[in-house]
Each structure stands twice: as structure tokens, then as C-alpha cells.
Amino acid sequence: MRYRSLIVALIALCFGFLTACSQVPDVKLSDQPFTYDEIKDSGFANFCPQLRENARGSIPLDKSQSYSFVEICVQPTSFFVKEESKSKRAEAEFVEAKPLTRYTTSLNQVSGDIVFNDDGSLTFVEKAGMDFQPITVQLPGGEQVPFFFTMKDLVAQTQPGLESINTSTDFTGDYRVPSYRGASFLDPKGRGEASGYDNAVALPAVADEDELKRSNVKRTTVGEGRMTLQVSQINRETGEIAGVFESDQPSDTDLGAQDPLEVKVRGIFYGQLQPSV
């Protein structure tokens, strides 16, 4: 009986230790006294700062003052790819995908301007920062889907009639999705848009056939995505804002050789609202 009690206590201690270690620190990453060597290869730099769950309230807005949204961090936590159903009667649906890219999926140090509109709404215009990450995910069947996760040139608007930013504020808008591959990228057959061969060297006689033309003629097309930032935590004293996001965007097209798939990304975001100097 005595040994059984000791075993139960030991198990409880182990579970408590694991639970404590699995919790995300409720502080800014910049407040941690970590060195570069301690952060390197740990994956910790991929995490966005978080606010306390009870961080509620609002940040009043002065229309005579200009504002900037800075230090924005967008961290994906789940990925979905729209896949055609095997049944002709069923519609295409989003299937959860497993990320293959490690430690480099977050957008960070993004900044932009806040614009006041005549109807009382706000518009966020993204300007600069580490606003792109090439990511690859894998579907349950084994298919790998690369895509260019980004929020480049995002123009997101809130609902009208705002006097402050609060936990009911949502920013929704469109952004630009550059090509996953650059114009100088060469495929396995040495073909590219700005360099390389015009067609597969092994098939010169049928290089102009319609079925091969799409693969031979490379194109760095620019797509369009849509993102929503839903504010759920606010620190009025520091101007910090956090919440969840969802974005929809196209996947890679292999330089125009295939149709893009629709990718949905969900996760958390963080930023700071500051008066412009």
C-alpha cells in the first residue's frame, strides 16, 4: 500500500512537470534573457509573443493622431488544403495538412500604417517586414503542397463606426501572393522563365505540342490572398494587440505548369499600435 501511494505521487509529479513545461510563456520574447546560442535551433524564435487571456479592454483612437501597427508577428498553427472529393456528388472540402517546414513558418517584424476612413472604419496598410515564408505541407494521402505564405501589401479594413480598438475589432482584406519560384529557377529539365532551356532537351521534336507547352513556358504569376485578423486580447497601457488570424491563398503552380490549390492557414498574431512620429 505504501509503495502504491509513492507510485501515484510520482506519476502526479511527472504529469505536473510536463504540464508546466508545455505552457507557452506569457511574456514577450524580447523580455527573455536568452542568448543567441540558446535560441538557435530551438524553434523558440518561431513563436509569437502572447498576452494574458484576461487582457481585455480597448485602445481609444484620436483621429487627429496618426498611428502605425508595428512588430506584427503572424504564427500559423494549422494548415488546410482544399481537395476534390473522390465522389462526384460531393463537393471539394478542406483537408487538414501536416507541415513539413520546421521553425520557419512565422511572419515577423511586419509593420504598416493605420488610416482613418470617413465611415469611422480603420484600414491597415502593410508596408515592410519579414512578410513571407515558403512552406510545404503534406496531405493525408502523401501529396506535398508547397505555397508562399505571406501578407505582402495587405490592405485590411475594420467594421465602421469605431471609436477604439477592442476585442470585437476585425481587420479583413486582400494581399499579394508572389510566385513560389523565381524567374531564374530551373526545373529538373533545366527549364526556366529568365534562363535555361526553352523545352525538355530529350523531346525537341514535340516541344511545341499543347500538352507540353504549359510545362515548357514558365510563368511567375502573382496570386491574391485574403486575411482576417481577429483581435481578442489588448493591453491598453502598452498598445499591444493579439488575437487569431485566418488566411486563404493559392498554392505553388510550378511556374504555371499546374493549377494552384486553395490553402487555408489559421493561427495567432501579435502587434503593437503606436502613434506615428
Beta strands, then each sheet from edge to edge (+ up, - down):
strand 1: 58-60
strand 2: 67-83
strand 3: 93-99
strand 4: 107-116
strand 5: 122-130
strand 6: 132-138
strand 7: 144-150
strand 8: 152-157
strand 9: 164-166
strand 10: 170-177
strand 11: 223-235
strand 12: 240-250
strand 13: 262-275
sheet 1: 1+ 9-
sheet 2: 7+ 6- 3+ 2- 4+ 5- 8+ 10- 11+ 12- 13+
end
